[in-house]
Amino acid sequence: MEIDEKTFKKLFPHLYREIIQKKMHLSIDAVRTSIEEGEVEAEKSRETPSMPTVIDYLRRCENDQEAFQVIDYLEKRREVSSEEAEKLRKQVREHGVRSFGAKKEWGYYSEKYLKDSTP
């Protein structure tokens, strides 16, 4: 069911005002295109370091161009399938490299490992 703006404003004046004023909003800085992938990432143990995934590599990229280079490289080495590579490229084109999550800076893994393993 679609509703036009005038009707929405009449039916929900307070909600309409909040939306227009953008008083309360939530910024989303990552996109998961696969529920299964999101669940796998959420279930990973934080206590033991693991091998970086394609998403980890993409989160280290400075810009979309670097992301395309990483995808091409991983596809060439057959670390991702052609189908997966195309899905990743599409996500970069449509949403940008930051859609995979915030940029992981140098030392992310070592700092995380040291912090998590300190008694």
Sequence and secondary structure as in RCSB ss.txt:
>XXXX:A:sequence
MEIDEKTFKKLFPHLYREIIQKKMHLSIDAVRTSIEEGEVEAEKSRETPSMPTVIDYLRRCENDQEAFQVIDYLE
KRREVSSEEAEKLRKQVREHGVRSFGAKKEWGYYSEKYLKDSTP
>XXXX:A:secstr
    HHHHHHH HHHHHHHHHT S     B  S HHHHHHHHHS SSS     HHHHHHT SSHHHHHHHHHHHH
HTTSS HHHHHHHHHHHHHH GGGB S   TTHHHHHHHHHH  
